[in-house]
Structures are given as structure tokens and as C-alpha cells.
């Protein structure tokens, strides 16, 4: 049966929602995270976990050494092609490497000669 016009209707049931269950859990999680963050800030460790490392005095020399490369102030004539400069630098490095290899091979030959004597 319907209520007459102008009179209030019956009670309306609210739709079922999971927000009544999710919101308290969400609030508790936020509070726990806030307490955790505060405890991390308040109870910081003051001790240094690692011992200090002294800098290596040879580091700059090893890492930033010139390696016989040509620098822009040693290019000479301004009209030389950059490829020619790179090729000349590569040839110089190749010659240096070949000399080092010959020196190593000579040392190995000497060692083998000493080891094969008996």
C-alpha cells in the first residue's frame, strides 16, 4: 500500500557499503606509519657505521693523466683536420703499446731462459 500524497514515506535503508569497514583500517594504518616515522626520527643512530677513508694521493695522477695524448693547445697549424690529429694520436699510442709489448716479451724470454737452465 502506498502512502498518501504529502505524507512522509517509510524508512529508507542505506545501501550496503564497505567504507564503514575500510576507513577505520585505513586510519589505523596512517597512525601506525606516522608513529613509525616519528620513532625513526627520534631514535636516530649517532654512530658512524663505516670508518672514514683517507683519499688516495695517487688517484688524480692515475685517473686524469695525460697518456701522451695531444691537447688542443699543442695542435699546431689551425687548418689540420681533426681526423688527422686523432690518427696521429692513435699512432703514437700504438707505438707506445708496441714498445711496452716488446719490453714484456723480452722480460718473459729472460725468465724462460733462467727457468730452463737446469
Biopython code that builds the backbone (N, CA, C, O; Angstrom):
import numpy as np
from Bio.PDB.StructureBuilder import StructureBuilder

atoms = [
    (1, "UNK", "N", (0.830, -1.157, 0.000)),
    (1, "UNK", "CA", (0.000, 0.000, 0.000)),
    (1, "UNK", "C", (0.891, 1.241, 0.000)),
    (1, "UNK", "O", (1.929, 1.276, 0.661)),
    (2, "UNK", "N", (0.482, 2.224, -0.727)),
    (2, "UNK", "CA", (1.246, 3.461, -0.865)),
    (2, "UNK", "C", (0.801, 4.478, 0.156)),
    (2, "UNK", "O", (-0.363, 4.530, 0.553)),
    (3, "UNK", "N", (1.806, 5.325, 0.593)),
    (3, "UNK", "CA", (1.390, 6.399, 1.497)),
    (3, "UNK", "C", (0.675, 7.496, 0.712)),
    (3, "UNK", "O", (0.964, 7.683, -0.470)),
    (4, "UNK", "N", (-0.236, 8.215, 1.328)),
    (4, "UNK", "CA", (-0.930, 9.274, 0.608)),
    (4, "UNK", "C", (0.018, 10.414, 0.236)),
    (4, "UNK", "O", (1.092, 10.559, 0.820)),
    (5, "UNK", "N", (-0.388, 11.206, -0.727)),
    (5, "UNK", "CA", (0.440, 12.311, -1.195)),
    (5, "UNK", "C", (0.661, 13.311, -0.077)),
    (5, "UNK", "O", (-0.260, 13.662, 0.660)),
    (6, "UNK", "N", (1.932, 13.772, 0.036)),
    (6, "UNK", "CA", (2.249, 14.788, 1.015)),
    (6, "UNK", "C", (2.659, 14.208, 2.354)),
    (6, "UNK", "O", (3.177, 14.931, 3.205)),
    (7, "UNK", "N", (2.448, 12.974, 2.550)),
    (7, "UNK", "CA", (2.844, 12.386, 3.836)),
    (7, "UNK", "C", (4.214, 11.740, 3.682)),
    (7, "UNK", "O", (4.588, 11.327, 2.584)),
    (8, "UNK", "N", (4.958, 11.652, 4.771)),
    (8, "UNK", "CA", (6.299, 11.076, 4.657)),
    (8, "UNK", "C", (6.233, 9.591, 4.336)),
    (8, "UNK", "O", (5.296, 8.891, 4.719)),
    (9, "UNK", "N", (7.227, 9.146, 3.641)),
    (9, "UNK", "CA", (7.299, 7.738, 3.284)),
    (9, "UNK", "C", (7.876, 6.926, 4.427)),
    (9, "UNK", "O", (8.154, 7.454, 5.504)),
    (10, "UNK", "N", (8.048, 5.673, 4.189)),
    (10, "UNK", "CA", (8.586, 4.782, 5.207)),
    (10, "UNK", "C", (10.111, 4.921, 5.297)),
    (10, "UNK", "O", (10.721, 5.666, 4.530)),
    (11, "UNK", "N", (10.707, 4.207, 6.224)),
    (11, "UNK", "CA", (12.163, 4.292, 6.369)),
    (11, "UNK", "C", (12.883, 3.729, 5.142)),
    (11, "UNK", "O", (12.508, 2.689, 4.602)),
    (12, "UNK", "N", (13.919, 4.440, 4.721)),
    (12, "UNK", "CA", (14.701, 4.016, 3.557)),
    (12, "UNK", "C", (16.005, 3.398, 4.081)),
    (12, "UNK", "O", (16.729, 4.013, 4.863)),
    (13, "UNK", "N", (16.278, 2.202, 3.643)),
    (13, "UNK", "CA", (17.503, 1.534, 4.097)),
    (13, "UNK", "C", (18.691, 2.057, 3.292)),
    (13, "UNK", "O", (18.606, 2.273, 2.083)),
    (14, "UNK", "N", (19.788, 2.250, 3.998)),
    (14, "UNK", "CA", (21.006, 2.739, 3.334)),
    (14, "UNK", "C", (21.635, 1.606, 2.533)),
    (14, "UNK", "O", (21.583, 0.441, 2.929)),
    (15, "UNK", "N", (22.239, 1.974, 1.385)),
    (15, "UNK", "CA", (22.880, 0.909, 0.613)),
    (15, "UNK", "C", (24.089, 0.371, 1.373)),
    (15, "UNK", "O", (24.788, 1.121, 2.054)),
    (16, "UNK", "N", (24.326, -0.917, 1.253)),
    (16, "UNK", "CA", (25.444, -1.524, 1.964)),
    (16, "UNK", "C", (26.744, -1.128, 1.274)),
    (16, "UNK", "O", (26.869, -1.209, 0.052)),
    (17, "UNK", "N", (27.723, -0.690, 2.100)),
    (17, "UNK", "CA", (28.998, -0.239, 1.569)),
    (17, "UNK", "C", (30.111, -0.787, 2.445)),
    (17, "UNK", "O", (29.919, -1.019, 3.638)),
    (18, "UNK", "N", (31.279, -0.993, 1.842)),
    (18, "UNK", "CA", (32.424, -1.494, 2.600)),
    (18, "UNK", "C", (33.232, -0.350, 3.205)),
    (18, "UNK", "O", (34.243, -0.595, 3.863)),
    (19, "UNK", "N", (32.803, 0.898, 2.992)),
    (19, "UNK", "CA", (33.548, 2.029, 3.528)),
    (19, "UNK", "C", (33.523, 2.048, 5.048)),
    (19, "UNK", "O", (34.473, 2.528, 5.667)),
    (20, "UNK", "N", (32.497, 1.556, 5.646)),
    (20, "UNK", "CA", (32.427, 1.505, 7.096)),
    (20, "UNK", "C", (33.460, 0.556, 7.675)),
    (20, "UNK", "O", (33.830, 0.677, 8.843)),
    (21, "UNK", "N", (33.921, -0.370, 6.883)),
    (21, "UNK", "CA", (34.946, -1.322, 7.325)),
    (21, "UNK", "C", (36.344, -0.853, 6.928)),
    (21, "UNK", "O", (37.293, -1.034, 7.691)),
    (22, "UNK", "N", (36.482, -0.254, 5.745)),
    (22, "UNK", "CA", (37.787, 0.119, 5.206)),
    (22, "UNK", "C", (38.350, 1.372, 5.873)),
    (22, "UNK", "O", (39.552, 1.431, 6.131)),
    (23, "UNK", "N", (37.540, 2.349, 6.152)),
    (23, "UNK", "CA", (38.028, 3.627, 6.677)),
    (23, "UNK", "C", (38.713, 3.501, 8.042)),
    (23, "UNK", "O", (39.763, 4.117, 8.228)),
    (24, "UNK", "N", (38.188, 2.747, 9.001)),
    (24, "UNK", "CA", (38.926, 2.606, 10.267)),
    (24, "UNK", "C", (40.277, 1.911, 10.089)),
    (24, "UNK", "O", (41.252, 2.289, 10.738)),
    (25, "UNK", "N", (40.346, 0.925, 9.240)),
    (25, "UNK", "CA", (41.621, 0.234, 8.995)),
    (25, "UNK", "C", (42.605, 1.193, 8.331)),
    (25, "UNK", "O", (43.782, 1.216, 8.690)),
    (26, "UNK", "N", (42.146, 1.969, 7.386)),
    (26, "UNK", "CA", (42.986, 2.951, 6.701)),
    (26, "UNK", "C", (43.516, 3.982, 7.698)),
    (26, "UNK", "O", (44.688, 4.354, 7.646)),
    (27, "UNK", "N", (42.654, 4.442, 8.603)),
    (27, "UNK", "CA", (43.058, 5.417, 9.613)),
    (27, "UNK", "C", (44.105, 4.828, 10.553)),
    (27, "UNK", "O", (45.080, 5.501, 10.886)),
    (28, "UNK", "N", (43.919, 3.602, 10.980)),
    (28, "UNK", "CA", (44.885, 2.945, 11.859)),
    (28, "UNK", "C", (46.231, 2.796, 11.152)),
    (28, "UNK", "O", (47.276, 2.999, 11.770)),
    (29, "UNK", "N", (46.220, 2.449, 9.884)),
    (29, "UNK", "CA", (47.477, 2.324, 9.123)),
    (29, "UNK", "C", (48.206, 3.652, 9.029)),
    (29, "UNK", "O", (49.431, 3.689, 9.146)),
    (30, "UNK", "N", (47.492, 4.724, 8.823)),
    (30, "UNK", "CA", (48.124, 6.056, 8.756)),
    (30, "UNK", "C", (48.747, 6.411, 10.099)),
    (30, "UNK", "O", (49.857, 6.940, 10.147)),
    (31, "UNK", "N", (48.040, 6.122, 11.194)),
    (31, "UNK", "CA", (48.573, 6.426, 12.530)),
    (31, "UNK", "C", (49.814, 5.590, 12.807)),
    (31, "UNK", "O", (50.796, 6.110, 13.338)),
    (32, "UNK", "N", (49.793, 4.300, 12.456)),
    (32, "UNK", "CA", (50.964, 3.439, 12.661)),
    (32, "UNK", "C", (52.149, 3.955, 11.848)),
    (32, "UNK", "O", (53.270, 3.980, 12.356)),
    (33, "UNK", "N", (51.930, 4.366, 10.600)),
    (33, "UNK", "CA", (53.011, 4.890, 9.776)),
    (33, "UNK", "C", (53.572, 6.186, 10.376)),
    (33, "UNK", "O", (54.785, 6.394, 10.378)),
    (34, "UNK", "N", (52.706, 7.040, 10.876)),
    (34, "UNK", "CA", (53.144, 8.291, 11.497)),
    (34, "UNK", "C", (53.999, 8.011, 12.733)),
    (34, "UNK", "O", (55.037, 8.645, 12.920)),
    (35, "UNK", "N", (53.572, 7.064, 13.582)),
    (35, "UNK", "CA", (54.340, 6.708, 14.775)),
    (35, "UNK", "C", (55.683, 6.104, 14.378)),
    (35, "UNK", "O", (56.702, 6.406, 14.999)),
    (36, "UNK", "N", (55.697, 5.255, 13.353)),
    (36, "UNK", "CA", (56.941, 4.651, 12.865)),
    (36, "UNK", "C", (57.909, 5.734, 12.391)),
    (36, "UNK", "O", (59.093, 5.697, 12.726)),
    (37, "UNK", "N", (57.412, 6.695, 11.614)),
    (37, "UNK", "CA", (58.263, 7.770, 11.107)),
    (37, "UNK", "C", (58.824, 8.609, 12.255)),
    (37, "UNK", "O", (60.004, 8.956, 12.249)),
    (38, "UNK", "N", (57.994, 8.930, 13.224)),
    (38, "UNK", "CA", (58.473, 9.694, 14.369)),
    (38, "UNK", "C", (59.521, 8.922, 15.159)),
    (38, "UNK", "O", (60.508, 9.505, 15.609)),
    (39, "UNK", "N", (59.319, 7.620, 15.332)),
    (39, "UNK", "CA", (60.305, 6.831, 16.075)),
    (39, "UNK", "C", (61.632, 6.771, 15.325)),
    (39, "UNK", "O", (62.694, 6.783, 15.948)),
    (40, "UNK", "N", (61.586, 6.707, 14.007)),
    (40, "UNK", "CA", (62.826, 6.714, 13.220)),
    (40, "UNK", "C", (63.557, 8.047, 13.363)),
    (40, "UNK", "O", (64.785, 8.071, 13.434)),
    (41, "UNK", "N", (62.831, 9.136, 13.407)),
    (41, "UNK", "CA", (63.454, 10.453, 13.535)),
    (41, "UNK", "C", (64.019, 10.650, 14.941)),
    (41, "UNK", "O", (65.128, 11.160, 15.103)),
    (42, "UNK", "N", (63.258, 10.248, 15.950)),
    (42, "UNK", "CA", (63.679, 10.483, 17.336)),
    (42, "UNK", "C", (64.850, 9.583, 17.726)),
    (42, "UNK", "O", (65.783, 10.043, 18.384)),
    (43, "UNK", "N", (64.817, 8.321, 17.336)),
    (43, "UNK", "CA", (65.833, 7.360, 17.765)),
    (43, "UNK", "C", (66.865, 7.100, 16.687)),
    (43, "UNK", "O", (67.191, 5.946, 16.408)),
    (44, "UNK", "N", (67.385, 8.155, 16.074)),
    (44, "UNK", "CA", (68.432, 8.013, 15.057)),
    (44, "UNK", "C", (69.708, 7.500, 15.693)),
    (44, "UNK", "O", (70.003, 7.803, 16.849)),
    (45, "UNK", "N", (70.468, 6.716, 14.928)),
    (45, "UNK", "CA", (71.795, 6.298, 15.398)),
    (45, "UNK", "C", (72.766, 7.443, 15.188)),
    (45, "UNK", "O", (72.768, 8.091, 14.141)),
    (46, "UNK", "N", (73.585, 7.682, 16.190)),
    (46, "UNK", "CA", (74.564, 8.751, 16.055)),
    (46, "UNK", "C", (75.930, 8.214, 15.681)),
    (46, "UNK", "O", (76.792, 8.986, 15.260)),
    (47, "UNK", "N", (76.157, 6.918, 15.820)),
    (47, "UNK", "CA", (77.457, 6.339, 15.481)),
    (47, "UNK", "C", (77.595, 6.221, 13.968)),
    (47, "UNK", "O", (76.619, 5.969, 13.261)),
    (48, "UNK", "N", (78.805, 6.405, 13.489)),
    (48, "UNK", "CA", (79.082, 6.272, 12.059)),
    (48, "UNK", "C", (79.287, 4.781, 11.760)),
    (48, "UNK", "O", (80.141, 4.153, 12.386)),
    (49, "UNK", "N", (78.532, 4.201, 10.825)),
    (49, "UNK", "CA", (78.640, 2.762, 10.588)),
    (49, "UNK", "C", (79.945, 2.353, 9.893)),
    (49, "UNK", "O", (80.362, 1.201, 10.004)),
    (50, "UNK", "N", (80.585, 3.271, 9.188)),
    (50, "UNK", "CA", (81.813, 2.947, 8.471)),
    (50, "UNK", "C", (82.935, 3.849, 8.968)),
    (50, "UNK", "O", (82.707, 4.988, 9.375)),
    (51, "UNK", "N", (84.135, 3.321, 8.925)),
    (51, "UNK", "CA", (85.268, 4.141, 9.326)),
    (51, "UNK", "C", (85.644, 5.076, 8.177)),
    (51, "UNK", "O", (85.472, 4.708, 7.015)),
    (52, "UNK", "N", (86.141, 6.248, 8.465)),
    (52, "UNK", "CA", (86.469, 7.200, 7.387)),
    (52, "UNK", "C", (87.610, 6.677, 6.516)),
    (52, "UNK", "O", (88.539, 6.032, 7.002)),
    (53, "UNK", "N", (87.519, 6.966, 5.240)),
    (53, "UNK", "CA", (88.510, 6.518, 4.269)),
    (53, "UNK", "C", (89.383, 7.709, 3.889)),
    (53, "UNK", "O", (88.873, 8.782, 3.566)),
    (54, "UNK", "N", (90.681, 7.519, 3.929)),
    (54, "UNK", "CA", (91.584, 8.595, 3.524)),
    (54, "UNK", "C", (91.719, 8.594, 2.012)),
    (54, "UNK", "O", (91.776, 7.525, 1.405)),
    (55, "UNK", "N", (91.771, 9.755, 1.392)),
    (55, "UNK", "CA", (91.876, 9.794, -0.069)),
    (55, "UNK", "C", (93.249, 9.311, -0.534)),
    (55, "UNK", "O", (94.263, 9.508, 0.136)),
    (56, "UNK", "N", (93.247, 8.676, -1.697)),
    (56, "UNK", "CA", (94.481, 8.172, -2.281)),
    (56, "UNK", "C", (95.211, 9.326, -2.956)),
    (56, "UNK", "O", (94.632, 9.980, -3.823)),
    (57, "UNK", "N", (96.462, 9.600, -2.591)),
    (57, "UNK", "CA", (97.171, 10.732, -3.201)),
    (57, "UNK", "C", (97.518, 10.482, -4.674)),
    (57, "UNK", "O", (97.744, 11.438, -5.415)),
    (58, "UNK", "N", (97.564, 9.236, -5.106)),
    (58, "UNK", "CA", (97.907, 8.929, -6.495)),
    (58, "UNK", "C", (96.678, 8.885, -7.408)),
    (58, "UNK", "O", (96.819, 8.695, -8.616)),
    (59, "UNK", "N", (95.488, 9.056, -6.853)),
    (59, "UNK", "CA", (94.267, 8.906, -7.637)),
    (59, "UNK", "C", (94.209, 9.874, -8.815)),
    (59, "UNK", "O", (93.975, 9.452, -9.947)),
    (60, "UNK", "N", (94.416, 11.145, -8.567)),
    (60, "UNK", "CA", (94.348, 12.126, -9.657)),
    (60, "UNK", "C", (95.362, 11.827, -10.740)),
    (60, "UNK", "O", (95.062, 11.972, -11.926)),
    (61, "UNK", "N", (96.546, 11.416, -10.357)),
    (61, "UNK", "CA", (97.587, 11.141, -11.338)),
    (61, "UNK", "C", (97.211, 9.933, -12.196)),
    (61, "UNK", "O", (97.430, 9.934, -13.407)),
    (62, "UNK", "N", (96.642, 8.901, -11.563)),
    (62, "UNK", "CA", (96.269, 7.696, -12.313)),
    (62, "UNK", "C", (95.064, 7.920, -13.202)),
    (62, "UNK", "O", (95.044, 7.460, -14.343)),
    (63, "UNK", "N", (94.060, 8.619, -12.700)),
    (63, "UNK", "CA", (92.813, 8.762, -13.450)),
    (63, "UNK", "C", (92.881, 9.863, -14.499)),
    (63, "UNK", "O", (92.375, 9.694, -15.609)),
    (64, "UNK", "N", (93.503, 10.993, -14.157)),
    (64, "UNK", "CA", (93.493, 12.134, -15.060)),
    (64, "UNK", "C", (94.836, 12.361, -15.744)),
    (64, "UNK", "O", (95.142, 13.491, -16.125)),
    (65, "UNK", "N", (95.623, 11.342, -15.906)),
    (65, "UNK", "CA", (96.935, 11.542, -16.536)),
    (65, "UNK", "C", (96.780, 11.822, -18.023)),
    (65, "UNK", "O", (95.735, 11.559, -18.618)),
    (66, "UNK", "N", (97.840, 12.358, -18.606)),
    (66, "UNK", "CA", (97.789, 12.819, -19.986)),
    (66, "UNK", "C", (97.838, 11.664, -20.982)),
    (66, "UNK", "O", (97.198, 11.738, -22.031)),
    (67, "UNK", "N", (98.578, 10.604, -20.684)),
    (67, "UNK", "CA", (98.712, 9.438, -21.567)),
    (67, "UNK", "C", (99.247, 9.786, -22.950)),
    (67, "UNK", "O", (98.902, 9.122, -23.928)),
    (68, "UNK", "N", (100.064, 10.790, -23.044)),
    (68, "UNK", "CA", (100.697, 11.189, -24.312)),
    (68, "UNK", "C", (99.683, 11.575, -25.376)),
    (68, "UNK", "O", (99.986, 11.496, -26.567)),
    (69, "UNK", "N", (98.521, 11.977, -24.986)),
    (69, "UNK", "CA", (97.530, 12.434, -25.966)),
    (69, "UNK", "C", (97.809, 13.887, -26.279)),
    (69, "UNK", "O", (98.321, 14.631, -25.443)),
    (70, "UNK", "N", (97.470, 14.281, -27.489)),
    (70, "UNK", "CA", (97.678, 15.680, -27.848)),
    (70, "UNK", "C", (96.549, 16.504, -27.264)),
    (70, "UNK", "O", (95.392, 16.087, -27.295)),
    (71, "UNK", "N", (96.871, 17.649, -26.739)),
    (71, "UNK", "CA", (95.857, 18.535, -26.182)),
    (71, "UNK", "C", (95.620, 19.674, -27.170)),
    (71, "UNK", "O", (96.461, 19.907, -28.038)),
    (72, "UNK", "N", (94.504, 20.386, -27.064)),
    (72, "UNK", "CA", (94.183, 21.429, -28.043)),
    (72, "UNK", "C", (95.234, 22.529, -28.156)),
    (72, "UNK", "O", (95.356, 23.149, -29.213)),
    (73, "UNK", "N", (95.997, 22.787, -27.088)),
    (73, "UNK", "CA", (96.990, 23.844, -27.210)),
    (73, "UNK", "C", (98.244, 23.375, -27.939)),
    (73, "UNK", "O", (99.108, 24.202, -28.230)),
    (74, "UNK", "N", (98.383, 22.091, -28.247)),
    (74, "UNK", "CA", (99.556, 21.573, -28.938)),
    (74, "UNK", "C", (99.239, 21.154, -30.375)),
    (74, "UNK", "O", (100.006, 20.403, -30.977)),
    (75, "UNK", "N", (98.140, 21.619, -30.926)),
    (75, "UNK", "CA", (97.729, 21.161, -32.248)),
    (75, "UNK", "C", (98.585, 21.748, -33.361)),
    (75, "UNK", "O", (98.718, 21.129, -34.416)),
    (76, "UNK", "N", (99.145, 22.878, -33.165)),
    (76, "UNK", "CA", (99.962, 23.469, -34.217)),
    (76, "UNK", "C", (99.106, 24.259, -35.185)),
    (76, "UNK", "O", (98.366, 25.163, -34.796)),
    (77, "UNK", "N", (99.220, 23.900, -36.457)),
    (77, "UNK", "CA", (98.504, 24.613, -37.503)),
    (77, "UNK", "C", (97.002, 24.447, -37.327)),
    (77, "UNK", "O", (96.532, 23.341, -37.061)),
    (78, "UNK", "N", (96.237, 25.537, -37.472)),
    (78, "UNK", "CA", (94.800, 25.523, -37.220)),
    (78, "UNK", "C", (94.009, 24.818, -38.315)),
    (78, "UNK", "O", (92.867, 24.428, -38.072)),
    (79, "UNK", "N", (94.562, 24.639, -39.499)),
    (79, "UNK", "CA", (93.803, 24.074, -40.597)),
    (79, "UNK", "C", (93.900, 22.556, -40.685)),
    (79, "UNK", "O", (93.363, 21.968, -41.624)),
    (80, "UNK", "N", (94.557, 21.915, -39.750)),
    (80, "UNK", "CA", (94.636, 20.457, -39.787)),
    (80, "UNK", "C", (93.279, 19.866, -39.430)),
    (80, "UNK", "O", (92.538, 20.396, -38.603)),
    (81, "UNK", "N", (92.989, 18.767, -40.073)),
    (81, "UNK", "CA", (91.717, 18.094, -39.866)),
    (81, "UNK", "C", (91.741, 17.371, -38.518)),
    (81, "UNK", "O", (92.783, 16.861, -38.105)),
    (82, "UNK", "N", (90.622, 17.327, -37.850)),
    (82, "UNK", "CA", (90.571, 16.658, -36.538)),
    (82, "UNK", "C", (90.817, 15.167, -36.675)),
    (82, "UNK", "O", (91.352, 14.541, -35.760)),
    (83, "UNK", "N", (90.433, 14.586, -37.812)),
    (83, "UNK", "CA", (90.695, 13.151, -38.018)),
    (83, "UNK", "C", (92.188, 12.879, -38.107)),
    (83, "UNK", "O", (92.668, 11.862, -37.606)),
    (84, "UNK", "N", (92.923, 13.788, -38.744)),
    (84, "UNK", "CA", (94.373, 13.615, -38.836)),
    (84, "UNK", "C", (95.004, 13.666, -37.444)),
    (84, "UNK", "O", (95.928, 12.908, -37.148)),
    (85, "UNK", "N", (94.516, 14.538, -36.615)),
    (85, "UNK", "CA", (95.039, 14.656, -35.256)),
    (85, "UNK", "C", (94.752, 13.373, -34.476)),
    (85, "UNK", "O", (95.610, 12.861, -33.757)),
    (86, "UNK", "N", (93.517, 12.860, -34.635)),
    (86, "UNK", "CA", (93.160, 11.632, -33.934)),
    (86, "UNK", "C", (94.016, 10.462, -34.415)),
    (86, "UNK", "O", (94.448, 9.634, -33.613)),
    (87, "UNK", "N", (94.259, 10.393, -35.721)),
    (87, "UNK", "CA", (95.079, 9.313, -36.271)),
    (87, "UNK", "C", (96.508, 9.417, -35.752)),
    (87, "UNK", "O", (97.115, 8.402, -35.409)),
    (88, "UNK", "N", (97.050, 10.626, -35.689)),
    (88, "UNK", "CA", (98.409, 10.797, -35.175)),
    (88, "UNK", "C", (98.479, 10.389, -33.700)),
    (88, "UNK", "O", (99.448, 9.760, -33.275)),
    (89, "UNK", "N", (97.465, 10.743, -32.930)),
    (89, "UNK", "CA", (97.444, 10.356, -31.519)),
    (89, "UNK", "C", (97.338, 8.848, -31.379)),
    (89, "UNK", "O", (97.989, 8.254, -30.520)),
    (90, "UNK", "N", (96.518, 8.226, -32.221)),
    (90, "UNK", "CA", (96.389, 6.764, -32.169)),
    (90, "UNK", "C", (97.690, 6.077, -32.571)),
    (90, "UNK", "O", (98.058, 5.056, -31.991)),
    (91, "UNK", "N", (98.384, 6.631, -33.557)),
    (91, "UNK", "CA", (99.677, 6.047, -33.961)),
    (91, "UNK", "C", (100.689, 6.143, -32.821)),
    (91, "UNK", "O", (101.440, 5.203, -32.564)),
    (92, "UNK", "N", (100.698, 7.284, -32.145)),
    (92, "UNK", "CA", (101.625, 7.450, -31.020)),
    (92, "UNK", "C", (101.310, 6.462, -29.912)),
    (92, "UNK", "O", (102.221, 5.887, -29.316)),
    (93, "UNK", "N", (100.054, 6.261, -29.634)),
    (93, "UNK", "CA", (99.683, 5.286, -28.600)),
    (93, "UNK", "C", (100.003, 3.869, -29.042)),
    (93, "UNK", "O", (100.403, 3.042, -28.224)),
    (94, "UNK", "N", (99.832, 3.578, -30.326)),
    (94, "UNK", "CA", (100.170, 2.251, -30.834)),
    (94, "UNK", "C", (101.661, 1.980, -30.702)),
    (94, "UNK", "O", (102.066, 0.890, -30.297)),
    (95, "UNK", "N", (102.479, 2.975, -31.045)),
    (95, "UNK", "CA", (103.928, 2.807, -30.902)),
    (95, "UNK", "C", (104.307, 2.590, -29.444)),
    (95, "UNK", "O", (105.164, 1.763, -29.133)),
    (96, "UNK", "N", (103.660, 3.344, -28.548)),
    (96, "UNK", "CA", (103.937, 3.174, -27.120)),
    (96, "UNK", "C", (103.542, 1.775, -26.648)),
    (96, "UNK", "O", (104.257, 1.151, -25.864)),
    (97, "UNK", "N", (102.403, 1.290, -27.129)),
    (97, "UNK", "CA", (101.955, -0.056, -26.762)),
    (97, "UNK", "C", (102.890, -1.112, -27.319)),
    (97, "UNK", "O", (103.198, -2.088, -26.634)),
    (98, "UNK", "N", (103.351, -0.932, -28.557)),
    (98, "UNK", "CA", (104.282, -1.899, -29.145)),
    (98, "UNK", "C", (105.581, -1.942, -28.352)),
    (98, "UNK", "O", (106.128, -3.021, -28.125)),
    (99, "UNK", "N", (106.085, -0.779, -27.925)),
    (99, "UNK", "CA", (107.307, -0.762, -27.116)),
    (99, "UNK", "C", (107.100, -1.491, -25.788)),
    (99, "UNK", "O", (107.972, -2.229, -25.327)),
    (100, "UNK", "N", (105.949, -1.274, -25.192)),
    (100, "UNK", "CA", (105.651, -1.951, -23.924)),
    (100, "UNK", "C", (105.562, -3.461, -24.137)),
    (100, "UNK", "O", (106.054, -4.230, -23.311)),
    (101, "UNK", "N", (104.943, -3.891, -25.229)),
    (101, "UNK", "CA", (104.843, -5.328, -25.520)),
    (101, "UNK", "C", (106.214, -5.931, -25.774)),
    (101, "UNK", "O", (106.498, -7.039, -25.317)),
    (102, "UNK", "N", (107.061, -5.222, -26.493)),
    (102, "UNK", "CA", (108.418, -5.733, -26.727)),
    (102, "UNK", "C", (109.181, -5.858, -25.412)),
    (102, "UNK", "O", (109.913, -6.824, -25.201)),
    (103, "UNK", "N", (109.009, -4.891, -24.545)),
    (103, "UNK", "CA", (109.671, -4.946, -23.237)),
    (103, "UNK", "C", (109.163, -6.144, -22.434)),
    (103, "UNK", "O", (109.958, -6.839, -21.802)),
    (104, "UNK", "N", (107.859, -6.393, -22.448)),
    (104, "UNK", "CA", (107.277, -7.527, -21.732)),
    (104, "UNK", "C", (107.767, -8.842, -22.323)),
    (104, "UNK", "O", (108.109, -9.766, -21.584)),
    (105, "UNK", "N", (107.804, -8.933, -23.661)),
    (105, "UNK", "CA", (108.267, -10.170, -24.313)),
    (105, "UNK", "C", (109.733, -10.435, -23.978)),
    (105, "UNK", "O", (110.130, -11.584, -23.779)),
    (106, "UNK", "N", (110.539, -9.370, -23.915)),
    (106, "UNK", "CA", (111.944, -9.536, -23.544)),
    (106, "UNK", "C", (112.081, -10.045, -22.112)),
    (106, "UNK", "O", (112.908, -10.914, -21.837)),
    (107, "UNK", "N", (111.283, -9.514, -21.211)),
    (107, "UNK", "CA", (111.331, -9.979, -19.827)),
    (107, "UNK", "C", (110.876, -11.430, -19.716)),
    (107, "UNK", "O", (111.447, -12.201, -18.944)),
    (108, "UNK", "N", (109.846, -11.811, -20.485)),
    (108, "UNK", "CA", (109.395, -13.200, -20.457)),
    (108, "UNK", "C", (110.457, -14.132, -21.030)),
    (108, "UNK", "O", (110.662, -15.235, -20.523)),
    (109, "UNK", "N", (111.125, -13.691, -22.079)),
    (109, "UNK", "CA", (112.192, -14.530, -22.659)),
    (109, "UNK", "C", (113.323, -14.705, -21.671)),
    (109, "UNK", "O", (113.854, -15.809, -21.544)),
    (110, "UNK", "N", (113.713, -13.652, -20.964)),
    (110, "UNK", "CA", (114.739, -13.775, -19.942)),
    (110, "UNK", "C", (114.333, -14.718, -18.836)),
    (110, "UNK", "O", (115.143, -15.520, -18.372)),
    (111, "UNK", "N", (113.079, -14.630, -18.405)),
    (111, "UNK", "CA", (112.604, -15.503, -17.338)),
    (111, "UNK", "C", (112.609, -16.964, -17.795)),
    (111, "UNK", "O", (113.018, -17.855, -17.051)),
    (112, "UNK", "N", (112.149, -17.197, -19.028)),
    (112, "UNK", "CA", (112.141, -18.570, -19.537)),
    (112, "UNK", "C", (113.569, -19.113, -19.674)),
    (112, "UNK", "O", (113.821, -20.288, -19.410)),
    (113, "UNK", "N", (114.497, -18.246, -20.088)),
    (113, "UNK", "CA", (115.887, -18.694, -20.220)),
    (113, "UNK", "C", (116.461, -19.068, -18.854)),
    (113, "UNK", "O", (117.204, -20.043, -18.736)),
    (114, "UNK", "N", (116.120, -18.298, -17.829)),
    (114, "UNK", "CA", (116.604, -18.603, -16.476)),
    (114, "UNK", "C", (115.953, -19.884, -15.946)),
    (114, "UNK", "O", (116.614, -20.678, -15.277)),
    (115, "UNK", "N", (114.682, -20.090, -16.234)),
    (115, "UNK", "CA", (113.972, -21.269, -15.736)),
    (115, "UNK", "C", (114.393, -22.547, -16.459)),
    (115, "UNK", "O", (114.333, -23.625, -15.868)),
    (116, "UNK", "N", (114.810, -22.458, -17.703)),
    (116, "UNK", "CA", (115.177, -23.632, -18.485)),
    (116, "UNK", "C", (116.650, -23.983, -18.390)),
    (116, "UNK", "O", (117.081, -24.893, -19.098)),
    (117, "UNK", "N", (117.447, -23.329, -17.571)),
    (117, "UNK", "CA", (118.869, -23.607, -17.448)),
    (117, "UNK", "C", (119.166, -25.004, -16.909)),
    (117, "UNK", "O", (119.988, -25.684, -17.523)),
    (118, "UNK", "N", (118.587, -25.484, -15.841)),
    (118, "UNK", "CA", (118.988, -26.784, -15.275)),
    (118, "UNK", "C", (118.609, -27.901, -16.159)),
    (118, "UNK", "O", (118.870, -29.060, -15.836)),
]
sb = StructureBuilder()
sb.init_structure("model")
sb.init_model(0)
sb.init_chain("A")
sb.init_seg("    ")
for serial, (resi, resn, name, xyz) in enumerate(atoms, 1):
    if name == "N":
        sb.init_residue(resn, " ", resi, " ")
    sb.init_atom(name, np.array(xyz, "f"), 0.0, 1.0, " ", f" {name:<3s}", serial, name[0])
structure = sb.get_structure()
